[in-house]
Amino acid sequence: MGLISTLGSLLIFIGLYGICTGFEQDTCNNYKTQFERVFSVPGDMAMLNSTLVSPDVFNITTVPYNITWYDSRTGQKMSNQTGRTLVHGETLWFLNATPEDSGEYVTILRTPFHCYMQATSLVVEPPIAGECGRPRKVDQSLTLGVADTLSCPLKDYINKLDSYNISSSLTWYRGCEPIVEGKDGYSYRDRTKISIKKVEEQHNSTHTCTLTFTLGGITGSVSETIKAEVTAVYSMVPQVHEPANEIIKAQMGSNFTKRCRVFVPGIGTHFIDVIWSGRDYIFNADPSDRVYTSEQRLSIQHSPKPGFWLERLLTVSELKEEDFHINYTCIVFSSRGMPKGYFTLLPADPNIIVPIGSMFGGVTVLFIICVVIYYLFKVDIVLWFRRVFPVLYTNTDLDGKLYDAYVAYPPPGAIGFTEKVETFALHTLPQVLEKACDYKLFIAGRDCQPGQAIVDSVEENIQASRRLLLLYTASTFTSKRHTSSTSSNNNNNFSKNINSKDNSESKTGDSSSSTSLDGSDEVYPDTRQQLECVAAMHRVLLEGSLKVVLVELEEITPAQLALFPESVRHLRKKQGAVCWWKNLRTRQRRRTCMRRREDEETGEQDTQFSPSLSPSSKFWKEMRYYMPVRGKRAVYPEKTALLNMKGL
């Protein structure tokens, strides 16, 4: 017996030596024994799979190869044995495992130029007496009070059988009892998982999944047992709240920071990692990099939903062109899944608020400047425009009017008459407006036809004039005037005087019997002056057919202005008056500044200086502004005929 044992040991040694010698001759790359061992029980099928057929070892798509399996104990080449073993490429099947099959099996893979070897361990253990399931168990946890799943570890078997086009079936057991679909909250999710609707304490037991199939003419099975441990500590699928698959715009060259914020529902803390990636690169938490991440921060939340928040910041110290048009992704690594959230970084739109605001501000300032300039230089601008663009204005020579303006002033003997007023009306006005400016004036004391009735003369010549220049002083409307009459309605008086004009023709020659503008007697001792005022105000305020220019020859105080007829005050307030006295005051002020010191010492009195007769002075510019425009645009014959009919 000892001799037989000695001879057996010698044969094993010689076989191993031969194998090793062959390996050495072929110079095989030894990948040692696989880390994962294959466990089985007597009567089950067992699958040993070599990992040498892999792109990590050689190019399996272009390089031909062959595989040989050896039993390391005997050195014998493994082959197909009916009901015992089946060699299928890189896979060695044991169709009915026995304890004697335990050991290491060597895979030799040869290519035309290389050789590779690897060992795989098979452990066949007897089951534990009185216990259902496998002696080796896989630990999996179930979360108490929520839905959870168990995964069968036989997925590699199923995939291999699928590659052979061999059908298989999977059965689940809890303890020794088979699990029925829909009973006790169990349901089959797919080929490898079973779900529990709500985990309870009774699920804290062993669960076995058994895969049944037919291979090599033998119908067999392989099982794996799971030790399910029910625990109250759990975590669910993480929820990425930020970024929310959005588009973010940022300014080139600016600093940019974006937060990845993840909520993990559950109780307790679990190993979950949050990373930022972009451009196929995972960013590091190194502040020296231009693009880096912060350390992961964790905060616990107890209500309204228990769980914890994870946060990690992505920072770009300076945005460059290469950072735009890229998806930056926040990835959460957990046992429950790998949810993601991303954002796309785009260049910011041009800031149009500043230029638009500047434009509107500039336009506003320009508008204000233009308004101020127009207000200050309105007369000069209008006169310049009339001179440069006369074709824009109608030719007034064809409107049927004979005079550009009717000059109304207090005649000799009338209240408010002075020599200065007469000089201004008969000499100053004609010298500038007629001679220098080529206007045609009607002046009562100069152009009246002898023997013509005053009423007819006033009516006809006012109707034949385009403007009426009303010259007045402080005493023109205030002498012998009662304060109580200032509130009367002058417009009605104007209409009354106009309507009764024909009945009073025989009395107009007597200047002492006239009626005032407001109904009081003896305010205007001259009938012409009264008729001029009444006709002018009637046409201005009631008909709107005539424009009156108020020419104020001396300064009017508020007390004096209060005694003016209401119509004159209204017209003065509405359109203003051209003030001759301002022109005199300005010239006197300039002359006073130029007077010599010795004149002041001699006490020489001021004298009345002659006013400026230049059409370019301020007063005469204002007069020209209110005078009719001498345009060059032709008037249509139909319009001229209508104007002539209106003047009849």
VEXLUM-656243 format. One record per residue (C-alpha): residue in one letter; x, y, z negated. Coordinates in steps of 0.001 Angstrom, whole numbers, padded with zeros to 6 digits, always signed. Each point is the difference from the previous one (the first is absolute). Example, Ala and Ser with C-alpha at 12.3 -4.5 7.8 and 13.67 -1.06 7.14 Angstrom:
// residues 2
A+012300-004500-007800S+001370+003440+000660
// end
This chain:
// residues 648
M+000000+000000+000000G+002848+002346-000798L+001615-000853+003324I-003178+000828+001894S-000262+003335-001797T+003583+000803+000785L-000464-000847+003679G-003136+002217+000156S+001833+002948-001449L+002809-000515+002482L-002389-000008+002929I-001641+003252-001182F+003417+001603-000325I+001019-001142+003466G-003299+001361+001455L+000365+003356-001631Y+003600+000161+001099G-001062-000708+003546I-002618+002728-000113C+002414+002459-001519T+002638-000950+002522G-002477+000630+002788F-000933+003343-001522E+003634+000937-000240Q+000636-000988+003563D-002900+002015+001189T+001030+002880-002284C-003654+000495-001093N-000980+003143-001840N-001298-001248-003338Y-003049+001897-001254K-000008-002037-003222T-003178-001225-001678Q-003170+002019+000362F-000969+001816-003173E-003615-001086+000118R-000546-003676-000694V-002957-002001+001265F-002102-001616-002729S-002418-002838+000576V-001755-002857-001792P-000161-003671+001000G-002541-000576+002765D+000000+003598+001278M+001495+001188+003221A+003075+002224-000229M+001507+002364+002551L+003689+000948+000124N+000678+002903+002308S+003453+001185+001072T+000574+003728+000268L+002890-000347+002480V-002311+000539+002975S-000068+003736-000466P+001146+003068+001952D+002144+000797-003026V+002114-003091+000754F+000121-000025+003813N-001953+001056+003038I-002715-002619-000013T-001610+001254+003217T+003017-000370+002296V+002363-002480-001656P-000912-003726+000210Y+000314-002045-003178N-000816-003331-001598I-000707-000900-003619T+000824-003152-001920W-001122-000868-003518Y+002158-002106-002358D-000566-001548-003374S+002884+001268-002087R-000176-003026-002270T+000508-002600+002731G+001354+002130+002813Q-002619-001559+002245K-001687+001970+002725M-003665+000568-000699S-002394-001286+002633N-003690-000615+000484Q-001307-002854-002109T-003629-000908+000250G-001834+000923-003160R+003199+001302-001614T+001814+002896+001753L-000459+002175+003017V+002709+002240+001481H-001411+002928+001920G+002816+002356+000999E+001076+002093-002965T-002681-001641-002187L+000271-003337-001830W-003292-001463-001190F-000464-002618-002713L-003408-001530+000691N-000229-001867-003318A+002490+001323-002498T+001487-002276-002597P+002327+000711-002928E+002798-001725+001954D-000258+002767+002648S+001329+002595-002426G+003370+001386+001085E+001758+002323+002422Y-000473-000195+003728V+002503+001654+002339T-000872+001770+003226I+002669+000133+002738L-000730+002506+002787R+002296-000032+003022T+000247+002439+002892P+002436-000205+002926F+002530+002035-001961H-000963-000117-003684C-001136-002275-002758Y-002084+000842-003074M-000953-002103-003033Q-002403+000481-002890A-001330-002156-002865T-003576-000106-001295S-001038-001554-003336L-003102-002155-000489V-001281-000722-003511V-002748-002635-000384E-001433+000050-003516P-002721-002176-001477P-003149+001857-001148I-000590+000687-003669A-002200-002651-001554G-003519+001149-000764E+000403+003261+001904C-001376+000904+003367G+002227+001848+002393R+003682+000178+000669P+002631-000070-002730R+001607+003120+001491K-002301+003008-000175V+000004+003465+001560D-000852+002896-002307Q-002628+002498+001181S-001932+002577-002027L-003655+000906+000005T-001332+003324-001297L-002784-000282-002521G-003333+001593+000874V+000734+000781+003658A+000024-001851+003299D+003252-001780+000750T+001514-002676+002260L+002248-003064-000131S+002309-000845+002912C+000927-003560+000933P+003809-000455+000358L-000442-002439+002934K+000012+002668+002682D+003256-001321+001551Y-001590-003439+000420I-003051+001500+001673N+002079+002102+002408K+002177-002990+000942L-003032-002201+000647D-001543+002774+002070S+003167+000057+002118Y-000600-003733+000648N-003673+000684+000806I-000960-002287-002878S-003141+000885-001903S-000087+000020-003765S-002413+000659-002840L+000537+001616-003400T-001832-000935-003186W+000141+001872-003320Y-000296-001513-003489R-000315+001558-003422G+001512-002531-002312C-001272-003285+001405E-003300+001317+001378P-000290+001161+003625I-001010+003649+000444V-003320+000480+001772E-000576+003108+002110G-002129+002549-001870K+000114-001801-003340D+001447+001744-003063G+000803+003051+002138Y+002406-001853+002320S+000059+000582+003742Y+002404-001043+002730R+001482+003129+001600D+002182-001601+002657R+002053-003170+000493T+002435+000744-002836K-001922+002160-002532I-002867-000376-002377S-001656+002999-001647I-001726+000369-003340K-002802+002535-000161K+000616+000867-003643V+002820-001573-001966E-000950-001432-003364E+001859-001903-002725Q-001138-003357+001456H+002132+000661+003074N+003104-000245-002187S+000820-003551+001224T+001858-001908+002696H-001146+000239+003608T+001202-002456+002618C-000179+000382+003771T+000272-003232+002042L+000763+000037+003737T-001162-003078+001918F+001189-000812+003543T+001058-002834+002316L+003621-000226+001180G+001833-002876+001696G-003130-002090-000148I-000148+000330-003763T-002655+002005-001805G+001399+001561-003095S-000037+003043-002172V+002201+002429-001854S-000975+002019-003071E+001134+002956-002049T-001206+000896-003477I-000431+003593-001199K+000068+000948-003648A-002462+002928-000141E+000520+002317-002949V-002819+002416-000794T+001298+003342-001273A-001563+003357-000846V+002917+001928+001484Y-000654+000615+003647S+000543+002341+002859M-002049+000471+003132V+000886+001218+003469P+001823+003347-000258Q-001809+002991+001466V+002056+002608+001876H-001624+003402-000621E+002789+002090+001531P+000962+000272+002799A-003384-000567+001584N+001049-000712+003614E+000087+003702+000716I+001805+002580+002128I+002075+002575-001854K+001561+003092+001542A+003114+001625-001417Q+002349+002805+000944M+003314-000824+001628G+002896+000516-002422S-002184-000006-003106N+000081-002318-002992F-002666-002704+000100T-001373-002325-002682K-002748-002615+000284R-001356-002200-002757C-000891-003688+000259R-002653-000642-002638V-001200-003547-000647F-002627-001276-002434V+000175-003619-001138P-003258-001169-001668G+000593-002499-002790I+001144-000561-003526G+003639+000081-000983T+002945+000867+002199H+001329-002086+002839F+002986+000039+002268I-001024+002260+002855D+002456+001944+002126V-000786+003095+002065I+002335+001021+002828W+000103+002649+002754S+001050-000922+003523G+000340+001802+003304R+001921-000421+003236D+000388-003727-000894Y+001931+001034-003068I-000717-000274-003729F+000853+003231-001799N+002105-000178-003132A-000292+001887-003282D+003254+001848+000608P-000356+003803-000269S+003208+000446+001998D-001855-001210+003099R-001947+002522+002027V-003040-002298-000147Y-000393-001808-003305T-002597-001284-002456S-000538+000565-003692E-000012-002676-002657Q-003238-001915-000330R-002220+001408-002740L-002727-001930-001830S-002975+001216-002038I-002678-002088-001698Q-003700+000695+000510H-002603-001405-002406S-003174+001598+001356P-002164+000171+001986K+001702-003010+001563P+002929-001729-001694G+003228-000159+001938F+003153+001965+000571W+001274+002601+002442L+003277-000220+001877E+001571+003017+001627R+003066+000529+002156L+000927+003237+001776L+001541+000293+003449T+002157+003123+000329V+001646+001547+003053S+002430+002707-001073E-000040+001630+003449L-002310-000942+002838K+001663-000509+003363E-001385-000734+003430E+000736-003705-000387D-002317-000165-003030F-003132+000875+001975H-002398-002209+001970I+000792-002953-002293N-002238-002144-002185Y+001205-000067-003598T-001424-003075-001747C-000475-000726-003685I+000058-003786-000546V-001121-001709-003210F+001497-003419-000749S-002123-002141-002321S-001153-003559-000442R-003484+001109+001000G+000983+001454+003335M+001984+002712+001744P-002269+002969+000630K+001419+002969+001899G-000677+003669+000492Y+001682+002294+002463F+000114+003556+001268T+001283+001529+003208L+002185+003072-000259L-000492+002637+002688P+001481+003486+000448A-002149+002760-001443D-001990+002140+002408P+001367+003490+000594N-001126+002378-002723I-002397+002210+001929I-001395+001703-003092V+002999+002302-000377P+000138+001143+003648I-003776+000314+000206G-000055+001910-003279S+002828+002198+001212M-001796+000563+003278F-003278+000935-001690G+001881+002120-002512G+001842+001752+002803V-003224+000491+001947T-001694+001378-003119V+002868+002382-000727L+000089+001022+003664F-003754+000562-000050I+000250+002140-003129I+002876+001978+001521C-001986+000483+003189V-003057+001132-001976V+002100+002429-002027I+001750+001299+003120Y-003319+000347+001799Y-001496+001777-003006L+002938+002404-000222F+000477+000517+003727K-003474-000732+001294V-000358+003312+001821D+003437-000241+001639I-000592-003605+001079V-003407+000744+001534L+001298+003091+001830W+002987-001952+001325F-002257-002813+001169R-002285+002454+001796R+002975+001626+001706V+001650-003254+001092F-003138-001943+000987P-002491+002553+001342V-001437-002582+002409L-001615-001753-002968Y-002238+002981-000645T-002914+001253+002065N+000422+003122+002083T-002165+002527-001871D-000202+002338+002986L-002777-002186+001392D-002228-000147-003085G-001991+003135+000867K+001378+002084-002871L+001373+003523+000625Y+002008+000505-003167D+002265-002121-002141A-001116+001768-003171Y-002506+002556-001231V+001583+002334-002568A-002419+001027-002779Y+001246+002614-002482P-001464+002842-002104P-000477+002920+002425P+000495+003628-001000G-002488+001058-002639A-000720-003591-001096I+000746-001396-003443G+003523-001462-000066F+001229+002169+002890T+003533+001386-000267E+002458+001339+002489K+002196-003044-000542V-002885-002282+000938E-000694+002030+003140T+003693+000064+000919F+000244-003757-000446A-003148-000634+002090L+000644+002479+002821H+003785-000089+000252T+001726-002861-001851L-002274-002820+001154P-000006+001012+003675Q+003753+000626-000011V+000758-003573-001079L-002932-002149+001121E-000683+001743+003316K+003369+001269+001113A+002313-002634-001503C-002290-003031-000008D-002208+000802+003021Y-003312-000373-001879K-003058+002057+000950L-001748+001720-002895F-003291+001856-000338I+000322+002869-002466A-003194+001929-000747G+001590+003395-000362R+001881-000452+003233D-001977-002163+002430C-003671+000943-000594Q-001899+001322+002985P-001375+003499-000564G-003745+000095-000610Q-000360-003773-000548A-002201-001034-002904I+001985-001209-002983V-002032-003209-000363D+000469-000897+003652S+003676+000894-000104V+000659-002139-003087E-002032-002977+001209E+001329-000057+003556N+003657+000525-000845I+000034-002526-002861Q-001640-002513+002320A+002647+000756+002642S+002862-000569-002504R+001698-003254-001038R+000927+001222-003482L-001038+002726-002406L+002709+001729-002036L-001633+001337-003181L+002250+002642-001535Y-000800+000956-003591T+001419+001596-003105A-000891-000261-003673S-002673+002714+000328T-001578-001221+003246F-002571-002240-001728T+000009+001345-003581S-000851+003707+000028K-003441+000869-001499R-000707-003689-000388H-001958-001362-002897T+001397-003001-001791S-003460-001530-000319S-000254-000412+003768T+003083-002194+000412S-001945-003210-000486S-002518+000565+002816N-000171-002237+002999N+001783+001867+002777N-000751-002569+002667N-003701+000738-000291N+000720+003721+000144F+002117-000573+003133S-002850-001849+001670K-002471+002679-001081N+002146+002795+001407I+000561-001860+003273N-003705-000725+000409S-000979+003606-000763K+002701+001455+002241D-002355+000961+002813N-002380+001798-002400S+002764+002141-001475E+001666+001237+003223S-001509+003432-000362K+001491+000353-003460T+003536-001221+000665G+001249+003436+000926D-000512+001180-003559S+002815-001398-002055S-001528+001007-003330S-003118-002192+000273S+001572-003430+000452T-000554-003067-002146S+002794-001921-001759L+001102-003590+000643D-001648-001086-003232G-003117+002113+000224S+001188+003000-002054D-000105+003507+001446E+002830+002354+000891V+002859-002519-000011Y+000917+000512+003709P-000691+003634+001091D+001106-000970+003548T-002414-002147+001982R+002689-001363+002339Q+002007-001402-002888Q-003091-001640-001427L-001072-001523+003321E+003506-001291+000653C+000126-001758-003346V-003527-001374+000247A+000448-001277+003567A+003410-001509-000776M-001124-001832-003127H-003156-001199+001717R+001974-001518+002872V+002605-001510-002313L-002109-001419-002804L-003289-000783+001744E+000808-000599+003656G+003686-000950-000189S+000510+001662+003393L+002641+002515-001042K+003245-000077-001955V+000637+002924-002332V+003514+000927-001092L+000078+001890-003297V+002762+002594-000005E+000656+001241-003524L+001694+003405+000149E+000629+000428-003733E+000193-002258-003027I-003356-001014-001474T-000319-000597-003729P-002293-002745-001380A-002350+002658-001372Q-000258+001647+003421L-000403-003351+001722A-002943-000827-002265L-001865+003027+001473F+000460-001209+003596P-003029-001453+001782E-000386-003704-000639S+000418-000770+003704V+003356+001790+000144R+001182-001700-003167H-001052-003371+001380L+001781+000598+003296R+003120+001281-001760K+000086-003072-002252K-000569-002363+002902Q+002550+001248+002535G+001996+002663-001830A+000969+003447+001200V+002985+001486+001861C+001500+002433-002529W+001592+003119+001436W+000933+001245-003461K+002290-002999-000550N+001964+001047+003061L+000359+003522-001415R+001027-001313-003429T+002650-002286+001499R+001517+002842+001985Q-000064+002302-003022R+001738-002644-002116R+002725-000462+002570R+000431+003723+000356T+000145+000468-003781C+002810-002567-000218M+001948+001945+002615R-000438+003436-001515R+003128+001719-001064R+000810+000509-003676E+000110+003768+000470D-003621+000020+001234E-001090-001640-003248E+001988+002542-002017T-001668+002984+001739G-003428-001466-000798E-001024+000173+003627Q-003544-001359+000436D-000797-002924+002282T-001490+000849+003304Q-002356-002040+002172F+002149-001829+002517S-001276-000958+003428P-000836-003714+000151S+001662-002371+002414L-001599+000008+003425S+001880-003106+001166P-002321-002847+001076S+002443-002403-001704S-000655+001413-003489K-002096-002111-002378F-003106+002194+000130W-000166+000134+003784K+000687-003725+000246E-003056-000595-002161M-002031+002368+002186R+001126-001842+003139Y-000814-003327-001704Y-003660+001029-000425M-000276+001625+003425P-001278-001996+003003V+002464-002342+001707R+001096+001011+003475G-000030-003402+001677K+000566-000997+003598R-002331-002976+000275A-002794+000615+002474V-003608-000268-001126Y-002464-001968+002119P-002504+002228+001828E-002925-001774-001710K+001459+000770-003430T+000639+003631+000971A-003579+000381+001173L-001282-001411-003273L+002192+002373-001983N-001258+002956+002048M-003613-001059-000554K+000680-000312-003732G+001399+003531-000043L-003155+001457+001600
// end
